[in-house]
Amino acid sequence: MYNAGKYACTFDENTYRTGISPAPPENAKSTKIRKKGFLNMIKFNFLKSLWFWLVVLILFSFGIILYTINKNKSNNILILSTIRPITLALDNILDGIPNVEIKEISNSYMTNHICFHDFSLTPSQALDIERAKAIVINNILFETFINNLIKDKKNINLFDSSKNIELLKSGERTNPYIWMSFTGYIKQIKNIAEFLKTIFSDKSEIINKNTENYIFKIENKLNKYKNDFEKFKGKKVAMFSDEFDYMLLELDLIPVHLFDNHIHEETISAKNISDAIEKIKKNKFDFYLVSNQNKKHLDLINASGTRDIKLSLITNSDDIYIDKMSENIEKLYEALLNAKY
């Protein structure tokens, strides 16, 4: 070390000889690494925080949208139905009228063959009934569960769309499948339209126009099929139950029930099967109509040499009435065309 008073400096022999400064001490390296790590941590936390607030913003926006939708829905006039054909009638009649909501409260009972006596509401369906302006049903003798659902609801309008329609009888049982004929369904549509005009009195013109348009489409199909079936007039057609009576009579066919009384397919006995076979042989049927095939049908087919033609009752949530009725009638037409009797 050269000492020159206040200008003292150090002299490093290695630096003098090699011209290379000595490496910084280890603690200096650690300081740099820590500083860099700290900066990276700040950057990571900033990005993490940014993503967090972005997600929060998205969820908040989504919540606002849902709230707005639900608020708007709660302000809508809610009309409930009990079966798919009635839902479709409501959809068509009220088409173009704002602030209307249409829901079906029992769209699975027929699909799954659940008896109406066993029908029970889900929590969301119960809430719908609380705020509904009206419930439109097919027939009070059919939707027997409905009275229990609305017994404490004084402000709800219950409308039976079979009002003033003459219903068929199957023994002591009133046949509720009105919609299974175009004619019966048109009468129901007219009844529903008149009822809806009491709720939407300022929309009578739209309701009348929509009703006329929907009926026009149905009548076109009916006229076509009436002509097609003229050649089969008076033919007997076997059925497992009374579900298709209205449709057959509309086409000038004669329904023959394989069982004397309406019974659930699950309770068909060996005696029922035996009686059905006798009717099939007596009338020389080679097919019969069903809405749902099960093992008892297969037993009957094997024992009698017949075949079953499965038709739709138009109760699934995606069924379109005119399309499904057309399919039913065309299946029946083909079966009659190829029948051996």
C-alpha positions in Angstrom: 0.0 0.0 0.0 1.3 3.4 -0.9 0.4 6.0 1.7 0.1 9.6 0.4 -1.9 11.1 3.2 -5.5 11.7 2.2 -4.8 10.4 -1.2 -3.8 6.9 0.1 -4.6 4.0 -2.3 -4.0 0.3 -2.4 -1.7 -1.5 -4.7 -2.7 -5.0 -5.8 0.3 -6.9 -7.2 -1.9 -9.4 -9.2 -3.8 -6.6 -10.9 -0.6 -4.9 -11.7 0.9 -8.1 -13.3 -2.2 -9.4 -15.1 -4.4 -6.4 -15.8 -7.4 -8.4 -14.5 -9.5 -7.1 -11.7 -10.1 -9.6 -9.0 -13.5 -11.4 -8.9 -16.1 -9.7 -6.7 -16.6 -11.3 -3.3 -19.3 -14.1 -2.9 -21.7 -11.9 -1.0 -21.9 -9.5 -3.9 -23.1 -12.3 -6.2 -25.7 -13.3 -3.7 -26.9 -9.7 -3.5 -27.4 -9.6 -7.3 -29.2 -12.9 -7.5 -31.5 -11.9 -4.6 -32.2 -8.6 -6.4 -33.0 -10.4 -9.6 -35.2 -13.0 -7.8 -37.0 -10.2 -6.0 -37.8 -8.5 -9.3 -39.0 -11.7 -10.9 -41.2 -12.4 -7.9 -42.7 -8.9 -8.2 -43.3 -9.5 -11.9 -44.9 -12.9 -11.3 -47.2 -11.6 -8.6 -48.2 -8.7 -10.8 -49.2 -11.1 -13.6 -50.9 -13.4 -11.2 -52.9 -10.5 -9.7 -53.7 -9.3 -13.2 -55.2 -12.7 -14.1 -57.1 -12.8 -10.8 -58.8 -9.5 -11.4 -59.5 -10.4 -15.0 -61.3 -13.5 -13.9 -63.2 -11.5 -11.2 -64.2 -9.0 -13.9 -65.5 -11.8 -16.2 -67.4 -13.5 -13.4 -68.9 -10.1 -12.3 -70.0 -9.3 -15.9 -71.5 -12.8 -16.3 -73.4 -12.3 -13.0 -74.8 -9.0 -14.2 -76.0 -10.6 -17.4 -77.7 -13.5 -15.5 -79.3 -11.1 -13.1 -80.6 -9.0 -16.0 -82.0 -12.1 -17.8 -83.6 -13.4 -14.6 -85.1 -10.0 -13.8 -86.5 -9.8 -17.3 -87.9 -13.3 -17.0 -89.5 -12.5 -13.7 -91.4 -9.6 -15.4 -92.7 -11.9 -18.1 -96.2 -13.4 -18.1 -95.7 -17.1 -17.4 -98.1 -19.6 -19.0 -97.7 -23.2 -18.0 -98.9 -26.3 -19.9 -99.0 -30.0 -18.9 -98.3 -31.9 -22.2 -96.3 -31.2 -25.3 -99.2 -30.7 -27.8 -100.6 -28.0 -25.5 -97.2 -26.4 -25.2 -96.9 -26.3 -29.0 -100.4 -24.7 -29.3 -99.4 -22.0 -26.9 -96.1 -21.4 -28.7 -97.9 -20.9 -32.1 -100.8 -18.9 -30.8 -98.7 -16.5 -28.8 -95.9 -16.2 -31.4 -94.6 -12.6 -31.7 -96.2 -11.4 -28.4 -93.5 -9.9 -26.2 -92.8 -10.6 -22.5 -94.4 -14.0 -22.6 -92.8 -17.2 -21.2 -94.2 -20.7 -21.9 -93.2 -23.7 -19.8 -94.2 -27.3 -19.6 -94.4 -28.7 -16.1 -94.7 -32.4 -16.8 -92.8 -33.1 -20.1 -91.4 -36.4 -18.9 -94.4 -38.3 -17.4 -95.7 -39.7 -20.7 -92.2 -40.4 -22.1 -91.4 -42.5 -19.0 -95.0 -43.8 -18.6 -95.3 -42.4 -15.2 -98.8 -42.4 -13.9 -100.2 -38.9 -13.2 -101.1 -40.0 -9.7 -97.4 -40.5 -9.1 -96.4 -37.1 -10.6 -94.5 -34.8 -8.3 -93.0 -31.3 -8.8 -89.4 -30.4 -8.9 -88.4 -27.3 -6.8 -88.1 -25.2 -10.0 -91.6 -26.3 -11.2 -93.0 -25.4 -7.8 -91.6 -21.9 -8.2 -93.0 -21.7 -11.7 -96.5 -22.5 -10.4 -96.1 -19.7 -7.8 -95.6 -17.0 -10.4 -97.7 -18.5 -13.3 -100.5 -16.4 -14.7 -102.3 -19.5 -16.0 -102.0 -23.3 -16.5 -103.5 -24.8 -19.6 -104.2 -28.5 -19.5 -105.4 -31.1 -21.9 -108.3 -32.5 -19.8 -109.0 -32.5 -16.1 -109.8 -36.2 -16.0 -106.4 -36.9 -17.6 -104.2 -34.5 -15.6 -105.6 -35.6 -12.2 -102.6 -34.4 -10.4 -103.2 -30.7 -11.2 -105.8 -30.1 -8.5 -103.4 -31.0 -5.8 -100.7 -28.7 -7.2 -102.9 -25.6 -7.3 -105.3 -26.1 -4.4 -103.7 -23.3 -2.4 -103.1 -21.0 -5.4 -106.1 -18.6 -5.5 -104.7 -16.3 -8.1 -103.9 -18.8 -10.8 -106.2 -19.5 -13.8 -106.7 -23.1 -14.7 -108.0 -23.7 -18.2 -109.2 -27.1 -19.5 -108.6 -27.1 -23.3 -111.2 -29.9 -23.8 -114.0 -27.5 -22.8 -117.2 -28.2 -24.9 -115.5 -31.0 -26.8 -117.4 -34.3 -26.9 -115.0 -37.0 -25.6 -115.1 -40.7 -26.5 -115.8 -43.4 -24.0 -113.9 -46.6 -23.6 -116.2 -48.6 -21.4 -116.6 -46.5 -18.3 -113.4 -44.6 -19.0 -113.4 -41.2 -20.7 -110.8 -41.2 -23.5 -108.5 -38.2 -22.9 -106.3 -38.4 -26.0 -108.1 -35.6 -27.9 -105.0 -34.3 -29.5 -104.4 -37.6 -31.3 -106.8 -36.4 -34.1 -106.3 -33.3 -36.1 -109.9 -32.4 -35.7 -109.8 -32.7 -31.9 -106.6 -30.8 -31.7 -108.0 -27.9 -33.8 -110.9 -27.6 -31.4 -108.4 -27.4 -28.5 -106.4 -24.7 -30.3 -109.6 -22.6 -30.8 -110.5 -23.0 -27.1 -107.0 -22.1 -26.0 -106.9 -19.0 -28.3 -110.2 -17.7 -26.8 -108.9 -18.2 -23.3 -105.6 -16.4 -24.0 -107.5 -13.4 -25.3 -108.8 -12.9 -21.8 -105.2 -12.5 -20.6 -103.8 -10.7 -23.6 -106.9 -8.6 -24.5 -104.8 -6.0 -26.3 -103.2 -8.7 -28.5 -106.4 -10.3 -29.9 -105.6 -9.5 -33.5 -102.2 -11.2 -33.3 -103.7 -14.2 -31.5 -106.5 -14.6 -34.1 -104.0 -14.4 -37.0 -101.6 -16.9 -35.4 -104.4 -19.3 -34.6 -105.7 -19.1 -38.2 -102.2 -19.8 -39.6 -101.6 -22.8 -37.3 -105.0 -24.3 -38.0 -104.5 -23.8 -41.8 -101.3 -25.9 -41.7 -103.1 -28.7 -39.7 -106.2 -28.7 -42.0 -104.0 -29.1 -45.1 -102.5 -32.2 -43.7 -105.9 -33.6 -42.6 -107.4 -33.1 -46.1 -104.5 -34.9 -47.7 -104.7 -37.9 -45.4 -108.5 -38.1 -45.6 -108.2 -38.6 -49.4 -105.3 -41.1 -49.0 -107.3 -43.3 -46.6 -110.5 -43.3 -48.6 -109.6 -46.8 -49.9 -109.4 -48.2 -46.3 -112.7 -46.8 -45.2 -114.4 -49.1 -42.6 -111.3 -51.3 -42.0 -110.8 -52.6 -38.5 -107.5 -51.7 -36.7 -106.4 -53.5 -33.5 -104.9 -51.5 -30.6 -103.4 -52.3 -27.3 -105.4 -49.5 -25.6 -107.6 -46.5 -26.5 -104.7 -44.1 -27.3 -105.4 -43.9 -31.0 -109.2 -44.0 -31.2 -109.6 -40.4 -32.2 -107.0 -40.7 -35.0 -108.6 -43.9 -36.4 -112.2 -42.6 -36.3 -111.1 -39.4 -38.0 -109.7 -41.5 -40.9 -113.0 -43.5 -41.1 -111.3 -46.6 -39.6 -112.8 -48.8 -36.8 -110.7 -49.2 -33.6 -110.8 -52.7 -32.0 -109.3 -52.9 -28.5 -107.4 -56.1 -27.7 -108.4 -55.7 -24.1 -112.0 -54.9 -22.9 -110.8 -52.4 -20.3 -108.0 -49.9 -20.3 -105.1 -51.5 -18.4 -101.5 -50.5 -17.8 -99.2 -52.5 -20.0 -97.2 -53.5 -16.8 -100.2 -55.3 -15.4 -101.2 -57.3 -18.5 -101.9 -60.9 -17.4 -101.8 -64.3 -19.2 -105.6 -64.1 -19.5 -105.4 -60.7 -21.2 -102.9 -62.1 -23.7 -105.1 -65.1 -24.3 -108.2 -62.9 -24.9 -106.2 -60.7 -27.3 -105.0 -63.6 -29.3 -108.7 -64.7 -29.8 -109.6 -61.3 -31.1 -106.6 -61.2 -33.4 -107.6 -64.6 -34.9 -111.3 -63.8 -35.1 -110.6 -60.5 -37.1 -107.5 -61.9 -38.9 -105.4 -59.0 -37.8 -101.7 -59.1 -38.8 -100.7 -55.9 -36.9 -101.8 -53.8 -34.0 -100.9 -50.3 -32.8 -98.9 -49.5 -29.6 -97.3 -46.4 -28.1 -94.6 -48.2 -26.2 -93.2 -51.7 -26.8 -92.5 -54.0 -23.9 -92.0 -57.7 -23.2 -95.8 -58.4 -23.1 -96.1 -57.1 -26.7 -93.3 -59.4 -27.8 -95.1 -62.3 -26.1 -98.3 -61.5 -28.0 -96.4 -61.2 -31.3 -94.8 -64.6 -30.8 -98.1 -66.3 -29.7 -100.3 -64.7 -32.4 -98.0 -64.2 -35.4 -98.9 -60.5 -35.6 -96.6 -57.5 -35.5 -96.8 -54.2 -33.6 -96.7 -50.8 -35.2 -95.3 -48.3 -32.8 -96.8 -44.8 -33.0 -96.0 -41.6 -31.1 -98.2 -39.9 -28.5 -96.3 -36.7 -29.2 -95.2 -36.1 -25.7 -91.4 -35.9 -26.0 -89.9 -32.4 -25.4 -88.6 -32.1 -28.9 -91.7 -33.4 -30.8 -93.3 -31.2 -33.4 -97.1 -31.9 -33.6 -97.7 -31.8 -37.3 -94.5 -33.8 -38.1 -95.2 -36.5 -35.5 -98.9 -36.9 -36.5 -97.8 -37.2 -40.1 -95.3 -39.9 -39.2 -98.0 -41.8 -37.3 -100.5 -41.6 -40.2 -97.9 -42.6 -42.8 -96.9 -45.6 -40.7 -100.5 -46.6 -40.4 -101.0 -46.2 -44.1 -98.1 -48.4 -45.0 -99.3 -51.1 -42.5 -102.8 -51.1 -44.0 -101.4 -51.1 -47.6 -99.3 -54.2 -46.8 -101.8 -55.9 -44.5 -102.7 -59.5 -45.3 -106.3 -59.4 -44.3 
